[in-house]
Amino acid sequence: MQAYDAQTLVLCALAEGPLHGYAVNAAIERLVGQKLGPGSLYGALTRLEAKQLIEPADDAGSHPRQRPVRLTPQGRQLLEQELRSMAKVAAAGLASLKVNPA
């Protein structure tokens, strides 16, 4: 069982630079070994843009699936906070299991 938050995965995919929807999903697949379904991916992109955590990377006005998006400064900050929190939880869980972190 692997539980990943679609919005966090999208933010992680965009951490290195702007991508369009298909490229975001390809980056997510490289990261976790599976793609998001179209509804999950484009729903996450829509919610993240509404929260001003991502923004269009250019003014091309192309179709949403082909329009590159990038992290906003707020998105970058939130991603860092989320990843630090996840790292603390993972470290505590692994320590409880008496497993060395990878």
C-alpha positions in Angstrom: 0.0 0.0 0.0 1.4 3.4 -1.0 -0.5 6.5 -0.1 0.5 9.7 -1.8 -1.2 13.1 -1.9 -1.7 14.1 -5.5 -1.0 17.8 -4.8 2.2 17.0 -3.0 3.4 14.8 -5.9 2.6 17.6 -8.4 4.5 20.2 -6.3 7.5 17.7 -6.1 7.4 17.3 -9.9 7.5 21.0 -10.4 10.3 21.6 -8.0 13.0 21.5 -10.7 11.1 23.8 -13.1 8.0 24.3 -15.2 6.2 21.4 -16.8 2.9 20.8 -18.6 0.4 18.1 -17.4 1.8 15.1 -19.3 5.4 15.9 -18.2 4.2 16.4 -14.6 2.7 12.9 -14.7 5.8 11.4 -16.3 7.9 13.0 -13.4 5.5 11.6 -10.9 5.8 8.2 -12.4 9.6 8.4 -12.2 9.3 9.4 -8.6 6.8 6.9 -7.3 6.5 4.3 -10.0 3.0 5.1 -11.0 1.0 7.8 -12.8 -1.9 9.7 -11.4 -5.2 9.2 -13.2 -6.3 12.2 -15.4 -8.9 13.3 -12.9 -6.5 13.2 -10.0 -3.7 15.0 -11.9 -5.8 17.8 -13.5 -7.9 18.1 -10.3 -4.7 18.6 -8.3 -3.4 21.2 -10.9 -6.6 23.1 -10.7 -6.7 23.1 -6.9 -3.0 24.1 -6.6 -3.6 27.0 -9.1 -6.7 28.2 -7.2 -4.5 28.2 -4.0 -1.9 30.2 -5.8 0.7 27.5 -5.2 1.4 27.1 -9.0 0.9 29.5 -11.9 1.2 29.4 -15.7 4.8 29.5 -16.8 3.9 31.7 -19.8 1.1 33.6 -21.3 0.5 31.3 -24.3 -3.0 30.6 -23.2 -2.8 27.1 -24.6 -5.0 24.1 -23.6 -4.5 23.4 -19.8 -3.0 20.0 -20.6 -0.3 21.6 -22.8 0.2 24.7 -20.7 3.4 24.7 -18.6 3.0 25.6 -15.0 5.6 26.4 -12.3 5.7 26.7 -8.5 5.0 30.1 -7.0 7.2 31.2 -4.0 4.3 30.1 -1.8 4.2 26.7 -3.4 7.9 26.2 -3.0 7.6 27.2 0.7 4.7 24.9 1.3 6.4 22.0 -0.4 9.5 22.4 1.8 7.3 22.5 4.9 5.4 19.3 3.8 8.6 17.4 2.9 10.3 18.3 6.2 7.2 17.2 8.1 7.0 13.9 6.1 10.7 13.3 6.8 10.2 13.7 10.5 7.3 11.3 10.5 9.2 8.8 8.3 12.3 9.0 10.6 10.2 8.4 13.7 8.3 5.5 12.1 11.5 3.9 11.0 13.1 4.4 14.4 10.1 2.7 16.0 10.5 -0.2 13.7 14.2 -0.2 14.4 15.0 0.2 10.7 17.8 2.3 9.4 16.6 5.0 6.9 17.6 4.4 3.3 
